[in-house]
Amino acid sequence: MSSDTLHSIMIGLLTSLAVVAAGAFSLHALRRRSLALSIALLTLVPLIAIIAGVVITSQFMFTAELRRTSLVWLAVTVVSVPSAMLLGRSIARQSVWEREALDRERSAERSRRELLAWLSHDLRTPIAGVQAMTEALEDGVVSSPEDVKEYAQLIRDETRRLASMIDDLFEMSQINAGTLLLDVGPVAVDDVMRSAVDAVRPLAEQRGVTIAVEGQHQGTLAVGAAAELMRVLRNLLGNAIRHTPEAGTVTVSLGSEHSEVWLRVSDGCGGIPDVELSSVFDMGYRGTAARESDGQGAGMGLAIARGLLDAQSGSIAVRNREPGCEFEIRLPAA
């Protein structure tokens, strides 16, 4: 092998190495860009390095063999680079999906741990009460008919509370698992609103709270599930009544706009701190940092309400509005 040929080969090899180095630098510079671009560049660099080395080695003498090689290189480039970009996009989409799935799994696991922690605390109180009252009856500490009847009623109330908490836990687990199936169809929202108001009116009268109904529209239809919408509305009304001071007013209003039907429940609770507004629909939220039980359940009512509305393609939001706060339900109009 002559020295000129060896010299040409060395120059061609150095040229190829320079192209590879430039490609590596480009890959490093584009590492935060799209994966498809990186894979396309990774495919293109070796091809450019090969053809550059061949051209330099041949000393730019475009013989018939070099032209045929160039055509083959061009054909390979036309096929491989678009394929590499498609592969990169596919991998990028899969990576995003996997990250989202992992985030959802971690969020669900965190929610389950928090739910179990809250329930273990909240279940302990009624169970301890039932156990103490049962032991009192068994040991004869309580013997008069009036006291026995009172203890039996207390045990019944605590048992119902436990059953309600267990039902909430089961429904919340269905919502988190995405297995909640509702009978969705046209719903007469005005009828649901009137029924919910009638159901909570005794509680309002007991607490000296007035319920005002505004904007009743006969035949207002939405796409949803009547039973679940009733449950959500009764939960919002019950919360509003309990947090509104005596002689206060809870207002329920109904309307529609932009192909949606809305329901609003306003109370006189004095408002929710702005830092807590984003946590209102979290499991266990009761408006206090300690999340202490108030005898009304495990603090899952609003979390369940949001899950039930999500399953109906609806939404729920809260905002402060004098003299308290306002919850708004939205459902697609039928």
HUGI-V139535 format. One record per residue. RES is the residue in one small letter. PHI is phi in whole degrees, -180 to 180 (none if undefined). D_CENTER is the distance of its C-alpha to the mean C-alpha in whole Angstrom. Layout:
RES	PHI	D_CENTER
RES	PHI	D_CENTER
This chain:
m	none	71
s	-73	72
s	-68	71
d	-65	70
t	-65	68
l	-62	66
h	-64	66
s	-64	64
i	-64	62
m	-64	61
i	-64	60
g	-63	58
l	-65	56
l	-64	55
t	-63	54
s	-63	51
l	-63	50
a	-65	50
v	-64	48
v	-62	46
a	-63	45
a	-64	44
g	-65	42
a	-64	40
f	-63	40
s	-64	39
l	-61	36
h	-66	36
a	-69	35
l	-100	33
r	-64	31
r	-95	28
r	-88	28
s	-68	27
l	-66	27
a	-61	29
l	-65	32
s	-64	32
i	-67	33
a	-62	35
l	-66	37
l	-63	38
t	-77	39
l	-77	41
v	-59	43
p	-61	45
l	-66	46
i	-65	47
a	-61	49
i	-65	51
i	-66	52
a	-65	53
g	-64	55
v	-66	57
v	-64	58
i	-66	59
t	-63	61
s	-79	63
q	59	64
f	61	62
m	-94	65
f	-79	63
t	-78	65
a	-62	64
e	-65	62
l	-68	60
r	-65	59
r	-65	58
t	-62	56
s	-65	54
l	-65	54
v	-63	52
w	-61	50
l	-63	49
a	-64	48
v	-63	46
t	-65	44
v	-61	43
v	-85	42
s	-77	40
v	-65	38
p	-61	36
s	-63	36
a	-65	34
m	-67	32
l	-63	31
l	-63	30
g	-64	28
r	-63	26
s	-63	25
i	-65	25
a	-64	23
r	-63	20
q	-65	20
s	-65	20
v	-63	17
w	-62	15
e	-66	16
r	-65	15
e	-64	11
a	-64	12
l	-66	13
d	-64	10
r	-64	8
e	-65	11
r	-66	12
s	-65	9
a	-64	9
e	-66	13
r	-64	13
s	-64	11
r	-64	14
r	-63	16
e	-64	16
l	-63	16
l	-64	19
a	-65	20
w	-66	20
l	-66	21
s	-61	24
h	-76	25
d	-74	25
l	-73	26
r	-63	29
t	-66	30
p	-67	31
i	-65	32
a	-63	35
g	-66	36
v	-63	37
q	-64	38
a	-66	41
m	-68	42
t	-65	42
e	-65	44
a	-64	46
l	-68	47
e	-67	48
d	-83	50
g	78	52
v	-63	51
v	-110	50
s	-131	53
s	-68	53
p	-56	52
e	-65	50
d	-67	49
v	-62	48
k	-64	46
e	-63	44
y	-65	43
a	-63	42
q	-67	40
l	-64	38
i	-63	37
r	-62	36
d	-62	34
e	-66	32
t	-66	32
r	-63	30
r	-63	28
l	-62	27
a	-62	27
s	-64	24
m	-66	22
i	-67	23
d	-62	21
d	-62	18
l	-62	18
f	-65	18
e	-68	16
m	-65	13
s	-66	14
q	-65	14
i	-64	10
n	-65	9
a	-82	12
g	73	11
t	-107	15
l	-77	15
l	-114	17
l	-116	18
d	-88	22
v	-90	21
g	-172	24
p	-62	25
v	-127	25
a	-80	28
v	-65	26
d	-64	29
d	-67	30
v	-62	27
m	-63	27
r	-63	31
s	-65	30
a	-65	27
v	-64	30
d	-62	33
a	-69	31
v	-100	30
r	-60	33
p	-58	35
l	-64	33
a	-65	33
e	-64	37
q	-63	37
r	-96	35
g	72	37
v	-109	34
t	-94	35
i	-106	32
a	-108	33
v	-113	32
e	-126	32
g	64	32
q	-70	32
h	-118	32
q	-64	34
g	75	32
t	-72	29
l	-110	27
a	-134	23
v	-92	21
g	-173	20
a	-119	20
a	-60	23
a	-62	23
e	-71	19
l	-64	20
m	-60	23
r	-63	21
v	-62	18
l	-67	21
r	-65	23
n	-64	21
l	-65	20
l	-66	24
g	-61	25
n	-62	23
a	-63	25
i	-65	28
r	-67	28
h	-102	27
t	-98	30
p	-67	33
e	-57	36
a	75	38
g	-84	34
t	-130	33
v	-109	29
t	-110	29
v	-115	27
s	-131	27
l	-135	26
g	-165	27
s	-148	26
e	-167	25
h	52	24
s	61	24
e	-133	21
v	-109	22
w	-124	21
l	-126	22
r	-127	22
v	-121	23
s	-112	25
d	-127	27
g	-120	29
c	-76	27
g	95	28
g	98	25
i	-110	22
p	-53	22
d	-57	21
v	-69	19
e	-102	18
l	-59	16
s	-74	13
s	-105	13
v	-59	14
f	-95	11
d	-77	10
m	-64	12
g	90	16
y	-71	16
r	-134	20
g	91	21
t	-131	23
a	-62	22
a	-77	24
r	54	22
e	-75	25
s	-68	25
d	-111	27
g	83	28
q	-106	25
g	127	23
a	-97	20
g	71	18
m	-107	15
g	-58	16
l	-73	14
a	-64	11
i	-66	12
a	-58	13
r	-64	10
g	-64	9
l	-65	13
l	-73	12
d	-59	9
a	-69	12
q	-104	14
s	61	13
g	-108	13
s	-152	12
i	-141	13
a	-143	14
v	-138	16
r	-150	19
n	-79	23
r	-153	26
e	-53	29
p	-95	30
g	-153	27
c	-133	23
e	-132	22
f	-99	19
e	-125	18
i	-104	17
r	-129	17
l	-135	18
p	-63	20
a	-73	23
a	-97	25
